Every structure is written in structure tokens, then in C-alpha cells.
Amino acid sequence: MNEVQRINLDDYVQTGEGGQALSYTRKDGSSMAKLFLKSYGAEDAKRAFLISKAVYEAGIPSPRPIRYVTDGERFGGEYELIAGKRSFTRIISEEPEQLEPLTRKFATLARELHSTPANTEVFPEMTAVIRPWIEKSECISEPFRQRLLERLETMPSPKTCLHGDLHIGNIITNGTKDYWIDLGDFAWGAPEWDFSMNYFIAFSMSPERTDHLFHLDPPTLMRHWSILIREYYGFETDEQQRAYEQHLLPFVALKLMFNFSKRYAGKGQPSPQLEALANAFLDGKALGLRV
């Protein structure tokens, strides 16, 4: 299962697209394959598969990993297909009245995950996951890289579980059981790392991209964010929520550039717009710029 196996995409149908990978369902309905973009190296894809395997073996509710695969150009993993599954975002897009109850459920599941002690001998610290991508990325200019790395050193690291790419599109349900998916960045550390991309998705991602990835528009995602963060932390006032969002901004900057570095690995083109946005976040400024 740990050595790469070749698959024939003629046996699959593309059924999903994320920020860094495409998903393919086997025509016989037995499994699904997730193949990363070509910019995502074979060793990084293997590491993500093995992390997902370790998460499943640790008892975190998730589809069973089957094998590490390639189509000859891209690499990824093949997983158990959960019959009748829908993502929380798909349900909300089709049944808008489910926004609040599913967001509250999502907050409860995230709190349970973040309360779980991590096996630090198996899973990496989140800052250790982010650091090499920031260090080697050709998409980040100097001296901005040094500013990111210096800030990364100041981040807290409690030894509890993190999803690594936590958002409401990365949890699915068959109506009976809920499963976390896309677990290749699973790690341990501060829950702010998980909430950073929820904030970015709601406040800084373009309407076209939120519709493409999550089937939801920014106003809906902003409502989702407010319900989520208040339910998770027990906030009762706007002031409490705003203070937390201010605290979160440096995490958003680092996670944004980490994800950008992975998606555009090898292209060697710094993005002035993204760097300006990340710099503003590091300075504690919540801009309305959408990218």
C-alpha cells in the first residue's frame, strides 16, 4: 500500500476539484482517487497519503486509505468511497436552511478534534509542515520570506490534533456518520491554524472561487464564519468575535502563503497582490481585498 501503484483513469470519472487536487470516482463505485496537481511532487503526495493513513489508524473518522497511486504524471491516494455521501457545503448549497445547524455541528466536531491529544511521534507540528514550503518557495520574494519565518517562530504549539485544511467542505456525511476528508496536512498545534483558512475563505476569497470550490457565495460563508466561531468559543458579542479575528490574522497570512507555495510550486513567480494581502494580515489589518 505504501509503494506507488499505477491506475488507469479510463476506469474512473472525475467527480471533484479542490485547490490542489482533482478527485476521480471508480466507475464500479468501489473507491475514489485523489490526484494532486503536477506541481505537487511525488514525495509530498506520498507523505500526504501516509499521514491520511495514520489518521485513519488513529481512529479519527475518515475514509479508509487503500493505496498510494499515480496516473503516470500526477500522484495521490485512493480511498474508500462512502456510499451516499455529501459534503456539508453541498448540503447547505442545496438546502440553505441547513446553514446554521450544520455549522453548529461542524463547530462541535472541530472542538472534539482539537481536544484530541496528538501522537507527536507520528504527526508533525504544524509549524514544521509550513516552514519548508516557506523556506524553499520561489513564489515568495525576499525579504518577505524572512518576515514570514520570523513570525512563524513565535506561534504557539499545543500538542493537540489539527485537521490541517479544516473547512466545511472537508467534512462529509452519509446521513448516519460524519467523516473528515483531505487529511494530508493533519498535524498538531494551535487551532488558529485550522480557523485561519475559514476566515480567508469567507473574507478574502473571490465569489467565483467560493462558488467553484464550495458552491457557496461570500455572504453565506461570512454567516457561516460568525456562527462557527461563536459556537466554538462561546462568544456572545461582536467585540469578542472581532478581538479573536484580530488575533487570528497572522495565522491567516502564514497559512495563505503556505497554501500558495504548494499550489504554485516550481513556477517561480511571486505574487505582489498576495504578498500585499499577507503583509497586511501580519500587520493586523483585515482588508476587504478578494483574490
Backbone as CSV, one residue per row, in Angstrom:
resi,resn,N_x,N_y,N_z,CA_x,CA_y,CA_z,C_x,C_y,C_z
1,MET,0.817,-1.209,0.000,0.000,0.000,0.000,0.850,1.258,0.000
2,ASN,2.100,1.179,0.488,2.944,2.365,0.586,3.767,2.628,-0.669
3,GLU,3.882,1.624,-1.568,4.592,1.830,-2.822,3.598,2.260,-3.898
4,VAL,4.027,3.158,-4.770,3.097,3.724,-5.734,2.597,2.671,-6.718
5,GLN,1.309,2.731,-7.030,0.683,1.834,-7.989,0.021,2.651,-9.089
6,ARG,0.156,2.186,-10.322,-0.381,2.907,-11.477,-1.878,2.617,-11.628
7,ILE,-2.660,3.661,-11.853,-4.077,3.481,-12.140,-4.373,3.985,-13.545
8,ASN,-5.416,3.441,-14.152,-5.862,3.838,-15.481,-7.099,4.699,-15.317
9,LEU,-7.011,5.967,-15.680,-8.135,6.865,-15.469,-9.328,6.544,-16.348
10,ASP,-9.161,5.630,-17.309,-10.314,5.168,-18.080,-11.304,4.421,-17.184
11,ASP,-10.806,3.963,-16.020,-11.668,3.237,-15.080,-12.361,4.171,-14.091
12,TYR,-12.138,5.483,-14.237,-12.635,6.460,-13.274,-13.375,7.593,-13.995
13,VAL,-14.156,8.323,-13.224,-14.833,9.526,-13.707,-14.481,10.670,-12.772
14,GLN,-14.059,11.819,-13.320,-13.751,12.949,-12.448,-15.022,13.440,-11.770
15,THR,-14.964,13.576,-10.468,-16.153,13.972,-9.702,-15.913,15.151,-8.770
16,GLY,-14.690,15.673,-8.722,-14.436,16.789,-7.818,-13.165,17.523,-8.158
17,GLU,-13.092,18.778,-7.716,-11.894,19.596,-7.927,-11.685,20.483,-6.724
18,GLY,-10.509,20.389,-6.121,-10.145,21.242,-5.000,-9.058,22.214,-5.397
19,GLY,-8.523,22.916,-4.418,-7.493,23.896,-4.706,-6.182,23.286,-5.151
20,GLN,-5.904,22.020,-4.760,-4.615,21.409,-5.060,-4.724,20.018,-5.694
21,ALA,-5.940,19.532,-5.912,-6.084,18.172,-6.421,-7.419,17.995,-7.128
22,LEU,-7.492,16.927,-7.940,-8.732,16.514,-8.582,-9.126,15.156,-8.026
23,SER,-10.437,14.910,-7.944,-10.940,13.641,-7.422,-11.612,12.851,-8.533
24,TYR,-11.416,11.537,-8.498,-11.962,10.641,-9.513,-12.635,9.461,-8.815
25,THR,-13.879,9.180,-9.201,-14.597,8.044,-8.630,-14.482,6.853,-9.567
26,ARG,-14.131,5.713,-9.017,-14.036,4.492,-9.814,-15.420,4.145,-10.361
27,LYS,-15.491,3.748,-11.624,-16.773,3.517,-12.277,-17.587,2.414,-11.622
28,ASP,-16.917,1.475,-10.943,-17.665,0.422,-10.265,-18.134,0.859,-8.874
29,GLY,-17.829,2.122,-8.494,-18.313,2.664,-7.232,-17.585,2.165,-6.000
30,SER,-16.442,1.541,-6.172,-15.757,0.931,-5.032,-14.806,1.876,-4.308
31,SER,-14.338,2.917,-4.982,-13.326,3.781,-4.378,-13.262,5.107,-5.107
32,MET,-12.471,6.021,-4.554,-12.192,7.284,-5.235,-10.708,7.597,-5.121
33,ALA,-10.179,8.204,-6.160,-8.762,8.574,-6.182,-8.637,10.097,-6.140
34,LYS,-7.689,10.567,-5.342,-7.379,11.992,-5.277,-5.968,12.179,-5.821
35,LEU,-5.853,12.893,-6.945,-4.556,13.134,-7.573,-4.205,14.609,-7.462
36,PHE,-3.025,14.888,-6.889,-2.583,16.261,-6.737,-2.167,16.856,-8.080
37,LEU,-2.131,18.181,-8.132,-1.662,18.870,-9.321,-0.221,18.473,-9.631
38,LYS,0.184,18.632,-10.899,1.526,18.213,-11.314,2.622,18.941,-10.541
39,SER,2.332,20.147,-10.061,3.334,20.901,-9.309,3.617,20.281,-7.942
40,TYR,2.749,19.397,-7.496,2.876,18.764,-6.187,3.698,17.497,-6.365
41,GLY,4.893,17.443,-5.799,5.834,16.359,-6.042,5.379,15.004,-5.527
42,ALA,5.990,13.950,-6.068,5.637,12.584,-5.690,5.863,12.328,-4.205
43,GLU,6.971,12.808,-3.658,7.255,12.558,-2.244,6.285,13.298,-1.339
44,ASP,5.889,14.516,-1.742,4.914,15.259,-0.955,3.551,14.565,-1.006
45,ALA,3.188,14.033,-2.183,1.925,13.301,-2.306,1.958,12.023,-1.470
46,LYS,3.091,11.345,-1.456,3.216,10.129,-0.650,3.117,10.460,0.832
47,ARG,3.761,11.537,1.248,3.686,11.944,2.648,2.238,12.229,3.029
48,ALA,1.490,12.924,2.160,0.091,13.239,2.447,-0.739,11.963,2.570
49,PHE,-0.470,10.976,1.699,-1.206,9.706,1.778,-0.891,8.976,3.082
50,LEU,0.381,8.931,3.448,0.763,8.220,4.670,0.219,8.907,5.917
51,ILE,0.148,10.236,5.894,-0.460,10.958,7.008,-1.940,10.600,7.104
52,SER,-2.636,10.568,5.958,-4.054,10.197,5.953,-4.244,8.786,6.492
53,LYS,-3.337,7.896,6.134,-3.391,6.509,6.628,-3.217,6.484,8.149
54,ALA,-2.275,7.268,8.658,-2.041,7.321,10.107,-3.242,7.909,10.845
55,VAL,-3.890,8.902,10.232,-5.083,9.495,10.835,-6.176,8.434,10.960
56,TYR,-6.399,7.684,9.880,-7.419,6.627,9.903,-7.090,5.591,10.972
57,GLU,-5.832,5.198,11.053,-5.423,4.178,12.023,-5.499,4.694,13.459
58,ALA,-5.471,6.021,13.634,-5.602,6.617,14.964,-7.054,6.694,15.420
59,GLY,-7.977,6.301,14.550,-9.387,6.277,14.917,-10.152,7.543,14.623
60,ILE,-9.530,8.502,13.924,-10.245,9.704,13.505,-11.217,9.311,12.397
61,PRO,-12.504,9.654,12.488,-13.465,9.246,11.458,-13.085,9.780,10.082
62,SER,-12.715,8.895,9.167,-12.249,9.276,7.839,-12.333,8.061,6.921
63,PRO,-12.437,8.271,5.608,-12.481,7.137,4.681,-11.181,6.323,4.741
64,ARG,-11.300,5.025,4.592,-10.144,4.127,4.682,-9.192,4.347,3.494
65,PRO,-7.916,4.646,3.748,-6.936,4.744,2.663,-6.638,3.356,2.087
66,ILE,-6.559,3.248,0.766,-6.356,1.956,0.117,-4.943,1.816,-0.436
67,ARG,-4.500,2.798,-1.214,-3.160,2.687,-1.809,-2.685,4.045,-2.303
68,TYR,-1.367,4.158,-2.413,-0.689,5.332,-2.968,-0.626,5.128,-4.479
69,VAL,-1.090,6.115,-5.277,-1.280,5.878,-6.713,-0.716,7.008,-7.570
70,THR,-0.600,6.700,-8.865,-0.225,7.686,-9.880,-0.945,7.350,-11.174
71,ASP,-1.201,8.366,-11.975,-1.715,8.134,-13.332,-0.584,8.226,-14.347
72,GLY,0.647,8.292,-13.858,1.814,8.418,-14.719,2.399,9.809,-14.711
73,GLU,1.601,10.802,-14.310,2.055,12.190,-14.258,1.817,12.822,-12.894
74,ARG,0.683,12.494,-12.305,0.317,13.043,-11.003,0.296,11.920,-9.964
75,PHE,0.374,12.341,-8.699,0.435,11.356,-7.617,-0.620,11.692,-6.564
76,GLY,-1.047,10.661,-5.838,-2.044,10.877,-4.807,-2.419,9.588,-4.113
77,GLY,-3.649,9.500,-3.647,-4.089,8.322,-2.919,-5.446,7.853,-3.389
78,GLU,-5.714,6.566,-3.173,-7.029,6.002,-3.433,-7.658,5.637,-2.094
79,TYR,-8.954,5.944,-1.963,-9.645,5.826,-0.686,-10.994,5.132,-0.849
80,GLU,-11.461,4.568,0.256,-12.806,4.022,0.322,-13.811,5.092,-0.107
81,LEU,-14.786,4.704,-0.912,-15.859,5.614,-1.293,-17.021,5.444,-0.320
82,ILE,-17.398,6.524,0.338,-18.502,6.477,1.298,-19.817,6.597,0.530
83,ALA,-20.597,5.518,0.506,-21.841,5.489,-0.263,-22.821,6.541,0.258
84,GLY,-23.430,7.267,-0.674,-24.436,8.252,-0.310,-23.911,9.495,0.362
85,LYS,-22.598,9.736,0.269,-22.013,10.871,0.999,-22.303,12.193,0.292
86,ARG,-22.399,13.238,1.096,-22.446,14.621,0.621,-21.612,15.471,1.567
87,SER,-20.940,16.448,1.022,-20.211,17.375,1.894,-21.203,18.323,2.552
88,PHE,-20.797,18.867,3.704,-21.649,19.842,4.372,-21.921,21.044,3.460
89,THR,-20.924,21.454,2.673,-21.131,22.599,1.783,-22.148,22.275,0.699
90,ARG,-22.103,21.062,0.167,-23.071,20.672,-0.852,-24.487,20.684,-0.273
91,ILE,-24.633,20.168,0.941,-25.957,20.159,1.574,-26.463,21.586,1.759
92,ILE,-25.598,22.470,2.263,-26.011,23.854,2.511,-26.387,24.555,1.208
93,SER,-25.637,24.275,0.126,-25.944,24.910,-1.162,-27.302,24.464,-1.688
94,GLU,-27.681,23.224,-1.387,-28.952,22.680,-1.864,-30.091,22.903,-0.873
95,GLU,-29.743,23.046,0.411,-30.738,23.240,1.463,-30.258,24.371,2.373
96,PRO,-30.436,25.633,1.958,-29.878,26.769,2.712,-30.292,26.816,4.178
97,GLU,-31.435,26.252,4.502,-31.881,26.261,5.898,-30.983,25.411,6.795
98,GLN,-30.092,24.606,6.185,-29.182,23.771,6.959,-27.909,24.507,7.374
99,LEU,-27.763,25.775,6.959,-26.534,26.514,7.268,-26.252,26.537,8.769
100,GLU,-27.212,26.976,9.564,-26.946,27.104,10.998,-26.775,25.762,11.694
101,PRO,-27.691,24.792,11.509,-27.488,23.518,12.230,-26.215,22.787,11.815
102,LEU,-25.874,22.807,10.529,-24.659,22.110,10.113,-23.411,22.851,10.567
103,THR,-23.451,24.169,10.598,-22.303,24.927,11.098,-22.091,24.650,12.582
104,ARG,-23.167,24.584,13.348,-23.039,24.277,14.776,-22.489,22.864,14.969
105,LYS,-22.936,21.935,14.157,-22.410,20.571,14.231,-20.931,20.550,13.863
106,PHE,-20.570,21.299,12.831,-19.181,21.398,12.400,-18.307,21.950,13.523
107,ALA,-18.811,22.963,14.232,-18.065,23.544,15.358,-17.842,22.507,16.449
108,THR,-18.853,21.710,16.738,-18.728,20.667,17.758,-17.697,19.626,17.341
109,LEU,-17.733,19.206,16.071,-16.779,18.204,15.584,-15.356,18.764,15.581
110,ALA,-15.211,20.044,15.219,-13.885,20.673,15.232,-13.355,20.768,16.659
111,ARG,-14.218,21.121,17.615,-13.787,21.207,19.006,-13.344,19.844,19.528
112,GLU,-14.070,18.799,19.156,-13.684,17.444,19.564,-12.322,17.072,18.978
113,LEU,-12.117,17.400,17.705,-10.833,17.101,17.064,-9.703,17.863,17.748
114,HIS,-9.915,19.140,17.997,-8.882,19.987,18.593,-8.623,19.663,20.063
115,SER,-9.509,18.899,20.678,-9.317,18.475,22.061,-8.614,17.125,22.159
116,THR,-8.352,16.513,21.014,-7.743,15.180,20.985,-6.224,15.293,21.073
117,PRO,-5.587,14.696,22.090,-4.118,14.714,22.149,-3.515,14.055,20.909
118,ALA,-2.504,14.681,20.357,-1.868,14.163,19.144,-0.697,13.258,19.487
119,ASN,-0.511,12.235,18.689,0.691,11.408,18.789,1.813,12.157,18.077
120,THR,2.645,12.844,18.844,3.670,13.705,18.252,4.825,12.913,17.632
121,GLU,4.850,11.593,17.851,5.853,10.753,17.193,5.403,10.340,15.801
122,VAL,4.106,10.494,15.527,3.551,10.105,14.230,3.232,11.332,13.381
123,PHE,2.617,12.329,14.001,2.168,13.508,13.263,3.118,14.679,13.473
124,PRO,3.287,15.519,12.455,4.201,16.652,12.571,3.557,17.849,13.255
125,GLU,4.389,18.713,13.790,3.926,20.006,14.283,3.573,20.875,13.079
126,MET,2.503,21.643,13.165,2.063,22.430,12.016,3.133,23.419,11.550
127,THR,3.841,24.048,12.478,4.880,24.982,12.045,5.981,24.258,11.268
128,ALA,6.233,22.978,11.614,7.241,22.200,10.895,6.759,21.815,9.500
129,VAL,5.436,21.724,9.314,4.871,21.464,7.988,5.008,22.707,7.112
130,ILE,4.717,23.849,7.696,4.699,25.090,6.929,6.104,25.580,6.593
131,ARG,7.043,25.445,7.543,8.361,26.066,7.399,9.088,25.704,6.091
132,PRO,9.230,24.413,5.709,9.999,24.123,4.490,9.385,24.690,3.223
133,TRP,8.064,24.789,3.173,7.425,25.367,1.988,7.728,26.855,1.890
134,ILE,7.708,27.541,3.025,8.036,28.965,3.019,9.519,29.155,2.682
135,GLU,10.380,28.286,3.223,11.820,28.415,3.000,12.205,28.198,1.541
136,LYS,11.563,27.247,0.867,12.003,26.876,-0.481,11.187,27.499,-1.604
137,SER,10.071,28.128,-1.287,9.163,28.603,-2.325,9.787,29.693,-3.188
138,GLU,9.706,29.512,-4.491,10.145,30.543,-5.427,9.046,31.583,-5.644
139,CYS,7.887,31.329,-5.056,6.755,32.232,-5.210,6.740,33.331,-4.148
140,ILE,7.719,33.302,-3.246,7.781,34.297,-2.177,9.069,35.098,-2.336
141,SER,8.960,36.407,-2.321,10.122,37.256,-2.519,10.868,37.478,-1.207
142,GLU,12.112,37.925,-1.318,12.887,38.356,-0.161,12.728,39.876,-0.049
143,PRO,12.676,40.494,1.156,12.849,39.871,2.473,11.535,39.376,3.096
144,PHE,10.442,39.361,2.286,9.155,38.937,2.835,9.232,37.531,3.421
145,ARG,10.012,36.668,2.776,10.184,35.314,3.289,10.710,35.338,4.727
146,GLN,11.705,36.177,4.975,12.278,36.241,6.322,11.265,36.755,7.341
147,ARG,10.430,37.684,6.916,9.395,38.181,7.833,8.422,37.057,8.193
148,LEU,8.044,36.254,7.224,7.153,35.129,7.487,7.796,34.129,8.443
149,LEU,9.062,33.792,8.175,9.746,32.798,9.009,9.934,33.296,10.434
150,GLU,10.233,34.572,10.597,10.390,35.132,11.939,9.075,35.075,12.707
151,ARG,7.967,35.372,12.033,6.675,35.318,12.703,6.284,33.874,13.024
152,LEU,6.641,32.960,12.135,6.324,31.544,12.349,6.940,31.035,13.650
153,GLU,8.131,31.516,13.983,8.820,31.069,15.196,8.096,31.477,16.470
154,THR,7.200,32.442,16.391,6.517,32.933,17.591,5.192,32.221,17.849
155,MET,4.768,31.333,16.947,3.437,30.728,17.057,3.403,29.625,18.111
156,PRO,2.333,29.571,18.918,2.219,28.528,19.938,1.958,27.164,19.314
157,SER,2.287,26.092,20.043,2.118,24.736,19.523,1.636,23.768,20.598
158,PRO,0.370,23.881,21.020,-0.169,22.860,21.924,-0.210,21.507,21.223
159,LYS,-0.063,20.440,21.987,0.075,19.101,21.393,-1.281,18.425,21.210
160,THR,-2.149,19.119,20.465,-3.469,18.587,20.150,-3.671,18.573,18.641
161,CYS,-4.623,17.762,18.202,-4.792,17.482,16.772,-5.314,18.691,15.991
162,LEU,-4.825,18.788,14.756,-5.312,19.749,13.774,-5.648,19.008,12.494
163,HIS,-6.708,19.426,11.827,-7.032,18.849,10.523,-5.980,19.232,9.493
164,GLY,-5.566,20.484,9.495,-4.565,20.962,8.543,-5.155,21.705,7.368
165,ASP,-6.383,21.350,6.970,-7.093,22.059,5.899,-8.573,22.091,6.270
166,LEU,-8.834,22.543,7.476,-10.185,22.471,8.023,-11.080,23.542,7.419
167,HIS,-12.091,23.106,6.700,-13.184,23.977,6.269,-14.409,23.099,6.059
168,ILE,-15.552,23.706,5.914,-16.801,22.956,5.928,-17.005,22.110,4.665
169,GLY,-16.114,22.264,3.676,-16.145,21.380,2.508,-15.373,20.103,2.728
170,ASN,-14.591,20.048,3.809,-13.763,18.868,4.074,-14.345,17.979,5.161
171,ILE,-15.665,18.000,5.270,-16.350,17.019,6.103,-17.561,16.532,5.317
172,ILE,-17.742,15.220,5.277,-18.825,14.613,4.526,-19.689,13.776,5.463
173,THR,-20.887,13.498,5.020,-21.788,12.666,5.815,-22.600,11.771,4.895
174,ASN,-22.936,10.595,5.379,-23.871,9.733,4.658,-25.241,9.747,5.320
175,GLY,-25.442,10.708,6.229,-26.693,10.826,6.943,-26.685,10.112,8.272
176,THR,-25.717,9.218,8.444,-25.593,8.458,9.684,-24.300,8.771,10.410
177,LYS,-23.221,8.901,9.644,-21.899,9.136,10.205,-21.206,10.248,9.440
178,ASP,-20.408,11.028,10.150,-19.646,12.116,9.546,-18.179,11.707,9.438
179,TYR,-17.519,12.144,8.344,-16.134,11.766,8.080,-15.328,13.008,7.701
180,TRP,-14.139,13.138,8.285,-13.186,14.145,7.825,-12.508,13.629,6.560
181,ILE,-12.266,14.520,5.590,-11.560,14.153,4.369,-10.425,15.139,4.115
182,ASP,-9.584,14.834,3.114,-8.438,15.672,2.734,-7.546,15.944,3.931
183,LEU,-6.964,14.871,4.450,-6.227,14.915,5.721,-4.712,14.922,5.559
184,GLY,-4.226,15.214,4.376,-2.797,15.132,4.126,-1.943,16.120,4.891
185,ASP,-2.550,17.190,5.419,-1.816,18.177,6.221,-2.141,18.047,7.704
186,PHE,-2.703,16.913,8.115,-3.023,16.680,9.526,-1.756,16.859,10.363
187,ALA,-1.901,17.532,11.503,-0.725,17.866,12.307,-1.186,18.159,13.735
188,TRP,-0.301,18.784,14.499,-0.675,19.241,15.834,-0.208,20.674,16.026
189,GLY,-0.951,21.376,16.902,-0.631,22.778,17.129,-1.873,23.565,17.525
190,ALA,-1.799,24.873,17.348,-2.875,25.774,17.768,-4.061,25.682,16.824
191,PRO,-5.301,25.694,17.352,-6.482,25.621,16.489,-6.599,26.795,15.529
192,GLU,-5.897,27.879,15.822,-5.916,29.024,14.905,-5.453,28.649,13.503
193,TRP,-4.547,27.662,13.393,-4.123,27.227,12.061,-5.312,26.699,11.265
194,ASP,-6.191,25.955,11.923,-7.359,25.429,11.230,-8.360,26.534,10.907
195,PHE,-8.557,27.471,11.815,-9.549,28.508,11.572,-9.051,29.581,10.611
196,SER,-7.750,29.645,10.375,-7.210,30.695,9.508,-7.784,30.632,8.098
197,MET,-7.913,29.421,7.528,-8.418,29.342,6.167,-9.926,29.529,6.116
198,ASN,-10.639,29.189,7.199,-12.061,29.509,7.258,-12.269,31.015,7.140
199,TYR,-11.423,31.759,7.852,-11.515,33.221,7.794,-11.181,33.714,6.384
200,PHE,-10.095,33.202,5.809,-9.687,33.649,4.473,-10.769,33.353,3.440
201,ILE,-11.337,32.150,3.491,-12.371,31.755,2.538,-13.558,32.713,2.606
202,ALA,-13.960,33.066,3.822,-15.135,33.915,3.997,-14.891,35.362,3.598
203,PHE,-13.706,35.899,3.902,-13.490,37.332,3.774,-12.564,37.756,2.634
204,SER,-11.777,36.824,2.086,-10.787,37.241,1.088,-10.792,36.423,-0.197
205,MET,-11.585,35.364,-0.278,-11.631,34.564,-1.499,-12.698,35.122,-2.437
206,SER,-12.411,35.136,-3.733,-13.321,35.730,-4.708,-14.622,34.941,-4.806
207,PRO,-15.727,35.606,-5.162,-17.002,34.906,-5.327,-16.925,33.764,-6.334
208,GLU,-16.162,33.970,-7.401,-16.037,32.911,-8.412,-15.393,31.665,-7.825
209,ARG,-14.383,31.868,-6.971,-13.669,30.723,-6.407,-14.483,30.051,-5.304
210,THR,-15.192,30.820,-4.483,-16.012,30.184,-3.455,-17.141,29.376,-4.079
211,ASP,-17.689,29.876,-5.176,-18.741,29.122,-5.863,-18.176,27.845,-6.469
212,HIS,-16.983,27.933,-7.066,-16.367,26.783,-7.711,-15.979,25.706,-6.707
213,LEU,-15.402,26.122,-5.575,-14.883,25.157,-4.609,-15.911,24.711,-3.572
214,PHE,-16.814,25.623,-3.192,-17.700,25.336,-2.066,-19.186,25.443,-2.408
215,HIS,-19.501,25.892,-3.626,-20.900,26.038,-4.061,-21.637,27.079,-3.220
216,LEU,-20.906,27.992,-2.605,-21.489,28.994,-1.718,-20.922,30.371,-2.044
217,ASP,-21.696,31.436,-1.756,-21.207,32.794,-2.011,-20.599,33.383,-0.735
218,PRO,-19.799,34.452,-0.865,-19.154,35.039,0.313,-20.104,35.443,1.432
219,PRO,-21.275,36.056,1.165,-22.159,36.384,2.292,-22.574,35.155,3.107
220,THR,-22.838,34.042,2.420,-23.185,32.815,3.140,-22.007,32.328,3.964
221,LEU,-20.804,32.405,3.396,-19.620,31.948,4.114,-19.283,32.864,5.290
222,MET,-19.592,34.148,5.169,-19.381,35.050,6.300,-20.362,34.739,7.432
223,ARG,-21.601,34.402,7.086,-22.561,33.985,8.120,-22.099,32.682,8.768
224,HIS,-21.612,31.768,7.929,-21.066,30.510,8.448,-19.930,30.784,9.429
225,TRP,-19.027,31.689,9.083,-17.893,32.002,9.949,-18.363,32.513,11.306
226,SER,-19.304,33.439,11.307,-19.763,34.030,12.557,-20.424,32.978,13.456
227,ILE,-21.264,32.122,12.870,-21.897,31.051,13.659,-20.844,30.095,14.186
228,LEU,-19.895,29.718,13.325,-18.848,28.758,13.688,-18.022,29.239,14.868
229,ILE,-17.495,30.436,14.770,-16.539,30.896,15.762,-17.226,31.216,17.089
230,ARG,-18.475,31.668,17.026,-19.217,31.926,18.261,-19.614,30.620,18.945
231,GLU,-20.002,29.629,18.155,-20.362,28.329,18.723,-19.140,27.645,19.315
232,TYR,-18.024,27.683,18.625,-16.801,27.000,19.058,-16.270,27.596,20.358
233,TYR,-16.194,28.932,20.421,-15.580,29.593,21.575,-16.590,30.107,22.604
234,GLY,-17.870,30.075,22.268,-18.857,30.605,23.194,-18.933,32.120,23.204
235,PHE,-18.479,32.780,22.123,-18.559,34.239,22.067,-20.024,34.672,22.032
236,GLU,-20.305,35.778,22.727,-21.668,36.296,22.776,-21.787,37.696,22.196
237,THR,-20.664,38.363,21.962,-20.717,39.744,21.471,-19.866,39.914,20.226
238,ASP,-20.179,40.963,19.462,-19.375,41.307,18.290,-17.945,41.639,18.702
239,GLU,-17.788,42.271,19.860,-16.459,42.663,20.320,-15.565,41.440,20.553
240,GLN,-16.135,40.402,21.136,-15.364,39.167,21.349,-14.939,38.551,20.024
241,GLN,-15.867,38.537,19.086,-15.545,37.962,17.778,-14.466,38.779,17.074
242,ARG,-14.587,40.100,17.101,-13.616,40.951,16.410,-12.231,40.833,17.049
243,ALA,-12.176,40.728,18.359,-10.884,40.593,19.033,-10.209,39.296,18.625
244,TYR,-10.982,38.220,18.516,-10.410,36.947,18.086,-9.922,37.041,16.639
245,GLU,-10.697,37.660,15.785,-10.302,37.805,14.376,-8.997,38.588,14.257
246,GLN,-8.822,39.609,15.094,-7.576,40.369,15.082,-6.403,39.476,15.476
247,HIS,-6.603,38.653,16.492,-5.584,37.698,16.940,-5.244,36.683,15.853
248,LEU,-6.222,36.353,15.024,-6.076,35.294,14.028,-5.269,35.727,12.797
249,LEU,-5.232,37.015,12.507,-4.709,37.494,11.224,-3.291,37.012,10.885
250,PRO,-2.333,36.987,11.812,-1.008,36.466,11.434,-1.034,34.993,11.022
251,PHE,-1.897,34.197,11.635,-2.045,32.805,11.224,-2.578,32.735,9.789
252,VAL,-3.514,33.639,9.469,-4.084,33.676,8.120,-2.989,33.971,7.102
253,ALA,-2.123,34.935,7.413,-1.042,35.301,6.490,-0.129,34.119,6.210
254,LEU,0.296,33.428,7.248,1.225,32.307,7.080,0.571,31.141,6.359
255,LYS,-0.673,30.827,6.707,-1.348,29.703,6.058,-1.639,30.023,4.593
256,LEU,-1.971,31.268,4.300,-2.202,31.692,2.921,-0.957,31.471,2.077
257,MET,0.190,31.896,2.558,1.415,31.767,1.769,1.886,30.314,1.695
258,PHE,1.625,29.533,2.719,1.906,28.094,2.686,1.099,27.434,1.580
259,ASN,-0.209,27.692,1.535,-1.049,27.085,0.504,-0.662,27.572,-0.882
260,PHE,-0.344,28.853,-0.987,0.059,29.413,-2.280,1.362,28.768,-2.754
261,SER,2.291,28.554,-1.830,3.574,27.941,-2.201,3.384,26.522,-2.727
262,LYS,2.475,25.765,-2.114,2.222,24.395,-2.582,1.551,24.403,-3.953
263,ARG,0.568,25.257,-4.130,-0.191,25.259,-5.382,0.664,25.695,-6.566
264,TYR,1.574,26.635,-6.341,2.364,27.168,-7.450,3.834,26.781,-7.362
265,ALA,4.107,25.642,-6.741,5.492,25.167,-6.619,6.140,25.043,-7.993
266,GLY,7.354,25.575,-8.102,8.112,25.448,-9.337,7.831,26.506,-10.374
267,LYS,6.854,27.379,-10.145,6.523,28.385,-11.151,7.344,29.653,-10.989
268,GLY,7.920,29.848,-9.790,8.895,30.908,-9.601,8.393,32.310,-9.840
269,GLN,7.127,32.587,-9.545,6.582,33.911,-9.781,5.918,34.450,-8.518
270,PRO,6.623,35.281,-7.760,5.990,35.887,-6.585,4.739,36.659,-6.982
271,SER,3.743,36.661,-6.129,2.504,37.385,-6.387,2.467,38.642,-5.528
272,PRO,2.672,39.822,-6.116,2.639,41.065,-5.329,1.301,41.253,-4.622
273,GLN,0.197,40.869,-5.269,-1.123,41.048,-4.658,-1.268,40.191,-3.406
274,LEU,-0.870,38.913,-3.485,-0.972,38.040,-2.320,-0.001,38.458,-1.226
275,GLU,1.193,38.872,-1.603,2.143,39.328,-0.598,1.628,40.572,0.118
276,ALA,0.988,41.482,-0.630,0.430,42.681,-0.007,-0.668,42.303,0.979
277,LEU,-1.494,41.331,0.589,-2.561,40.880,1.470,-1.980,40.221,2.720
278,ALA,-1.011,39.331,2.534,-0.395,38.643,3.670,0.340,39.627,4.578
279,ASN,1.018,40.606,3.990,1.698,41.630,4.790,0.702,42.400,5.652
280,ALA,-0.452,42.709,5.064,-1.478,43.421,5.819,-1.971,42.571,6.986
281,PHE,-2.157,41.281,6.746,-2.584,40.391,7.824,-1.530,40.333,8.932
282,LEU,-0.256,40.254,8.546,0.803,40.238,9.556,0.788,41.520,10.391
283,ASP,0.377,42.623,9.766,0.307,43.902,10.467,-1.002,44.070,11.238
284,GLY,-1.838,43.039,11.225,-3.093,43.115,11.954,-4.171,43.900,11.252
285,LYS,-4.096,43.983,9.919,-5.088,44.737,9.148,-5.976,43.757,8.370
286,ALA,-7.265,43.815,8.628,-8.208,42.939,7.929,-8.759,43.690,6.712
287,LEU,-8.110,43.488,5.577,-8.519,44.184,4.351,-9.665,43.449,3.677
288,GLY,-10.418,44.174,2.844,-11.514,43.574,2.104,-11.110,43.061,0.742
289,LEU,-9.791,42.999,0.463,-9.313,42.541,-0.837,-9.649,41.084,-1.041
290,ARG,-10.222,40.745,-2.212,-10.538,39.350,-2.531,-9.672,38.886,-3.682
291,VAL,-9.166,37.664,-3.567,-8.251,37.119,-4.577,-8.723,35.729,-5.000
